[in-house]
Amino acid sequence: MIRKLKSGGYRLYSRKKDPKTGKRKNLGTFQSRAAAERHERAVQYFKRH
């Protein structure tokens, strides 16, 4: 899940909320949406391998 920040960057959040905190985990902050999408695909790949 990618959200745009006020600073103009993009942050990748986990899809599910963390049961401990009730918030989504921050999985990285990126300068461009394309970079965030690339990283999201890498995260999804490693979750299954």
Secondary structure, 3 states (H helix, E strand, C coil): CEEECCCCCEEEEEEEECCCCCCEEEEEEECCHHHHHHHHHHHHHHHHC
